[in-house]
Amino acid sequence: MAAEYPSGLPGFATPHRRAAENELNHDCNACYTDPVRYASGMKSRKPALGEKRSHRGSRLSWLAATSLGAAVSGLGASAQTNVVLIFVDDLGWADNDLFYSQAFAQQRGDTDAFFETPHLQALAADGRTFTQAYASSPVCSPTRASIMLGQSPATHDITQFIGGPQSPGFTYRGSLPLSSFTIAESLRANGYRTGYAGKWHLGGGSNPLNHGFDENYGGGGQGLPNTWFANSNGGFNWANNLPNDGPAFAGEYLTDRLTRDAVDFIDRAVADGEPFFLDLAHYGVHVPFAAPSELVNKYVTKINSGSYAQFDDLTSSQKTEVAIYAAMTESVDRSLGAVRAALDANGVADDTLVLFHSDNGGLATPDFGNFATDDMNAPLRNGKGTLYEGGIRVPLLAAGPGVVQGVDDTPVISHDLHTTILAATGTGGPGSQPSDGVDLTAALAAGELPDRGDNPVVIHYPHSSNQGGRASTAIVEGDWKLIQNHFHGGIELFNLADDLGETTDLETRNPRTVEYLRVKMHKFLADRTANVPVTNNGTNVPSGFQIDPRDAGEPLALTNGSFEDQPAADGAIGDDTNPQLRNATGWSWVDDVVLETGGVANPVFSNPGQPRFANTDGNGQGFQNGPMEGPQLFDLSSFTDTAGNDVTGQLVGIEQSLGLVNAETDYTVRFVAGASVATAGALDAVVRLLAGDTVIGELNATGPSDGRLFDFQLIVSRAQIAEPLVGQPLTLQLLRGTSGGIVSYDHARVYALSDTVIPEPVTAALLASLLASRRLR
């Protein structure tokens, strides 16, 4: 076993263990119930804000001259600040009894919060709680890499949980590269002892020891535990570097074991006079669910008391699984208490920044045979594997030197922790390695909003998940959140302040906010050359998502359209290669037919194999995600003109005059199209922009005939417009290729980007004006 430890480090001739006589009768549950069992009796004095305390035996005085050393002064920490990151696996945002969860518990009739997390409450009382913290990804490995590197998954390219399914057209990075420079390597280079305990899951050939950690307990390629309880020799043979501790520890719970290793690491680092960085990354609360019986029985009793109405309809076995999950949650809370008690006992509590975070949202779908439902994260929508709030909003708390107690509603993201830890410790990072995180030390010290600059809160997940999520990217700014699906390009917009459960898509009512956030998100992806799917869910249909960082500009007004009433005479019936469809002239257009403009309903994932859209016909029938505003066109098998005449069999297209072609303008057409299941024909639509009679842009919009509506985008650059076409009438045509289906067009918009309309890139002045007009409030 000694061969698994790095050579040349003090104390590693044999596997570390505390004296056997102190451990034979060790009762981990007792030590967590009374964490001061670890205390030596000497309590540390908490320094005043701005006062610095030197870590004994420090080797870091030379860091005082670094730029990050200067930046940290606002936090009130010295260059010798220790850091403990307690990182929980799959812990939901509301799976605790913090005040923000208590409010939601009351909504569910659970006024006495079901979860018990007193040590998390104590951490909140001592420090700062971020109520709108996001995981870098809705699944584990990408978020773990993001904290190690300070980068978004769009940058480091570990975009899926390692071992998970690919997206069409590209391969995600399957291991944390040895060439990368992790936060542990940065801290170790500046004199810190670095320790890792728990889940790593960053590639089969990767473990903490080859990425800057001096010590590793349990971290390797595995993504979930093979067993939760120690074998008869007190060991976990499946886990890296968790040797047998002897029969006295037989049956020990994994969370308790990792906590014991973490506390031992702290004890030895302090004894040796070294500043330290500890990453305690629990396997809990990931499936398969298991917990110590005394905790499970406690929560079974609570559920069966009848005081928690949200569980009344569950079966007996489902109630037991919920109880086990709650017990797992309390176990990691007890771990937090034990670690903080050890810091206090060693006299370094006031020199140590403690961070508590989760790698993604809580489970909301059954997994590995364990029970979970859509409302497990209520009032948040959905859960792990999706970009709705239940999948990415997670707990984040911080306490330590200079951290001012309070609550912060600022949107922040996991990879901010990398930048923040380096700043809080006065540690410089690698100069050439790009960073997407921002420094939160000012927010911790004084509640100041961080300047995100070119690093907005973007969550990039270009894959499908086994929890029903689909390849998408999301951006959050202030109260607004935009999600764009990669397979069909559909956009959803939510105001989280008014609609935390994401029940109402506001895309059609806020086109300027949509365009502002879409541009910012696409620029982020373009700057990082992010990978996106090439095809639509593995079909031969191209993905409806293109990375386009241009600002589409001002929308051109669309009024009532017109339909041709003589399609057969023009020979326009046929496949999309029919030249008469491309070059039809002399069409007779029927007036009085309204071009319906409305919104796409929210995707639902009740069928994990195929996302679909809820009914959008405006009659309130079939809605699964809340009603949509504005006129809707969902009955794809019929069209009626304003006089009430059924003109379904006569339709070929809609034409709209948009003014004159401008040589200094880019044009973007965004629209939704779908084909009716009833017609049994695939979606076959053609969209064209014409300058006079010349087509300057054309898009074949294809897809299955399953009742879904797909978003498409046609981009025409000014470079594509020949000089003789300038000043010609600009016309939009929304046509249907008639290979057996009927096309429904919905919320068609044309945007014109002129240099004189909105500068590119978006300026600070524009952002200020948008904020002043409350569009981004």
Salt bridges, closest charged atoms under 4 A:
GLU23 OE2 - ARG18 NE 2.90
GLU23 OE1 - HIS26 ND1 3.47
GLU51 OE2 - ARG45 NH2 2.95
ASP89 OD1 - ARG144 NH2 3.58
ASP89 OD2 - LYS199 NZ 2.66
ASP90 OD2 - HIS286 NE2 3.85
ASP90 OD2 - LYS384 NZ 2.95
GLU116 OE1 - LYS298 NZ 2.72
GLU116 OE2 - LYS302 NZ 2.88
ASP126 OD2 - ARG340 NH2 2.85
ASP214 OD1 - ARG188 NH1 3.03
GLU215 OE1 - ARG268 NH2 2.65
ASP245 OD1 - ARG17 NH1 3.04
ASP245 OD2 - ARG257 NE 3.89
ASP245 OD2 - ARG260 NH2 2.82
GLU252 OE1 - ARG260 NH2 2.78
ASP261 OD1 - HIS16 NE2 3.96
ASP261 OD1 - ARG17 NH2 2.84
ASP261 OD2 - ARG257 NE 3.15
ASP264 OD2 - HIS16 NE2 2.62
ASP264 OD1 - ARG18 NH1 3.43
ASP264 OD2 - ARG268 NE 2.95
ASP272 OD2 - ARG193 NH2 2.50
GLU274 OE2 - ARG59 NH1 3.20
GLU274 OE1 - ARG193 NE 2.57
GLU294 OE2 - ARG334 NH1 3.09
GLU330 OE1 - LYS298 NZ 2.97
GLU330 OE2 - ARG334 NH2 3.60
ASP344 OD2 - LYS43 NZ 3.24
ASP350 OD2 - ARG53 NH1 3.92
ASP351 OD1 - ARG53 NE 3.92
ASP359 OD2 - ARG144 NH2 3.03
GLU389 OE1 - ARG393 NE 2.65
GLU389 OE2 - LYS481 NZ 2.80
ASP408 OD2 - ARG128 NE 3.68
ASP416 OD1 - ARG452 NH2 2.90
ASP436 OD1 - ARG528 NE 2.87
GLU477 OE1 - LYS520 NZ 2.78
GLU502 OE2 - LYS481 NZ 2.88
GLU507 OE2 - ARG670 NH2 3.07
GLU507 OE2 - HIS747 NE2 3.55
GLU507 OE2 - ARG749 NH1 3.86
GLU515 OE2 - ARG518 NH2 2.72
ASP527 OD2 - LYS523 NZ 3.01
ASP548 OD2 - ARG518 NH1 3.77
ASP548 OD1 - ARG550 NE 3.13
GLU554 OE1 - ARG512 NH1 2.78
ASP666 OD2 - ARG550 NH1 3.37
ASP666 OD1 - ARG718 NE 3.09
GLU698 OE2 - ARG582 NE 2.72
ASP706 OD2 - ARG708 NE 2.78
ASP711 OD1 - ARG670 NH2 3.40
ASP711 OD1 - HIS747 NE2 3.57
ASP755 OD2 - ARG718 NH1 3.09
